[in-house]
Structure formats: structure tokens, C-alpha cells
Amino acid sequence: MKIPKKIRAFGREYLVIHDDDITASYESHGLVSHDKEFIALRKRSLSFSEAKEASTFLHEIIHIIEENLNIAIDEDQVNLLAVALYTILVDNKLNFQPLESK
């Protein structure tokens, strides 16, 4: 999964950054700041693979959905949803980009 540099959600634009200092300060692979409108992810490494980065990105998107829809999902449920969504997307090679017209 290619991680975009920014995403739009619920009328807001979230910058996506890779910053080990921010994630380390929260002892996390990623986090979302609703106030500052960014998603921070760890930089990819041997211990933080492309698959882990993608599922962490989806995890943070689920937190954006949770916040904006005012629903309560505990952290374990967010983790399970992110991994399940990632697995379905990858296993089915899903790509939601519009088909180019010729």
C-alpha cells in the first residue's frame, strides 16, 4: 500500500508524516492529532515493515472515523479492524483509483 502524503477526511486535510521522535514520545507506531490535523507514522525499518506501516496507517484512519462519528471503539478493536481491513485490501488486490479513460 502506498501511503499518501495527505488525506482528506470529514472536510479536513490531514498531513501524513514519518517521524520517529513523535511516535517514540507516545511509545507508538503511529498517532493522529485531530487538533493539528496530522498522522505521524514511524519510519520504515526492519522492525517496522511495509505491512505494519500500512496497517498502522489504517489504524489511525479508523481513529479519525471514530472521532468524527462520535463512536467508541477500544484500542484492541481498532487494532483488529485495521489488520482485518489491511488483509482484505491486500488479499484481494483492491485499488480504488478510478480507471483511466482512453
C-alpha positions as CSV (number, residue, x, y, z in Angstrom):
1,M,0.0,0.0,0.0
2,K,1.3,3.4,-0.9
3,I,0.9,5.8,2.0
4,P,-0.2,9.2,0.7
5,K,1.4,12.5,1.9
6,K,-2.0,13.8,3.0
7,I,-5.6,12.6,3.2
8,R,-8.9,14.3,3.3
9,A,-11.5,13.1,5.8
10,F,-14.7,14.8,7.0
11,G,-13.8,18.1,5.4
12,R,-10.4,18.3,6.9
13,E,-7.0,17.6,5.4
14,Y,-4.5,15.5,7.5
15,L,-0.8,15.7,6.7
16,V,0.9,12.3,6.9
17,I,4.4,12.4,8.2
18,H,7.0,9.9,9.2
19,D,8.6,10.9,12.4
20,D,10.3,8.6,14.9
21,D,10.6,11.3,17.6
22,I,6.9,11.9,17.7
23,T,5.9,8.3,17.7
24,A,8.6,7.4,20.2
25,S,7.4,10.1,22.6
26,Y,4.0,8.3,22.6
27,E,5.6,4.8,22.6
28,S,3.5,4.1,19.5
29,H,3.9,3.1,15.8
30,G,1.6,5.9,14.8
31,L,-0.8,8.5,16.1
32,V,-3.3,11.0,14.9
33,S,-3.6,14.6,16.0
34,H,-7.1,15.9,15.4
35,D,-6.2,19.4,16.6
36,K,-3.1,19.8,14.5
37,E,-4.5,17.6,11.6
38,F,-1.7,15.2,11.1
39,I,-1.0,11.5,11.2
40,A,2.5,10.5,12.4
41,L,4.0,7.1,11.5
42,R,7.3,5.6,12.4
43,K,9.9,5.5,9.7
44,R,10.1,2.1,7.9
45,S,12.8,-0.2,9.2
46,L,13.5,-3.9,9.6
47,S,11.2,-3.9,12.7
48,F,8.6,-1.7,11.0
49,S,7.7,-3.3,7.7
50,E,5.6,-2.0,4.8
51,A,2.7,-4.2,6.0
52,K,3.0,-2.9,9.6
53,E,3.2,0.7,8.3
54,A,0.1,0.2,6.2
55,S,-2.0,-1.4,9.0
56,T,-0.8,1.4,11.3
57,F,-1.9,4.0,8.8
58,L,-5.4,2.3,8.6
59,H,-5.4,2.2,12.4
60,E,-5.0,6.0,12.5
61,I,-7.7,6.4,9.9
62,I,-10.1,4.4,12.0
63,H,-9.4,6.8,14.9
64,I,-10.3,9.7,12.6
65,I,-13.6,7.9,11.7
66,E,-14.2,7.1,15.4
67,E,-13.6,10.8,16.4
68,N,-15.8,12.3,13.6
69,L,-18.7,9.8,14.0
70,N,-18.5,10.1,17.8
71,I,-18.4,6.3,18.3
72,A,-16.5,4.5,21.0
73,I,-14.1,1.7,19.9
74,D,-11.5,0.5,22.3
75,E,-7.9,0.2,21.2
76,D,-8.0,-3.6,20.7
77,Q,-11.0,-3.2,18.4
78,V,-9.2,-0.5,16.4
79,N,-6.2,-2.8,16.0
80,L,-8.4,-5.7,14.9
81,L,-10.3,-3.6,12.4
82,A,-7.1,-2.2,10.9
83,V,-5.5,-5.6,10.5
84,A,-8.7,-7.0,9.1
85,L,-9.1,-4.2,6.6
86,Y,-5.5,-4.4,5.5
87,T,-5.7,-8.1,5.0
88,I,-8.9,-7.8,2.9
89,L,-7.4,-5.0,0.8
90,V,-4.1,-6.9,0.1
91,D,-5.6,-10.4,-0.3
92,N,-8.0,-9.0,-3.0
93,K,-5.5,-6.6,-4.5
94,L,-8.1,-3.9,-4.1
95,N,-7.3,-0.5,-5.6
96,F,-10.0,2.2,-5.6
97,Q,-8.3,4.5,-8.1
98,P,-10.5,5.5,-11.0
99,L,-9.9,3.7,-14.2
100,E,-8.2,5.9,-16.8
101,S,-10.4,6.6,-19.7
102,K,-8.8,6.0,-23.1
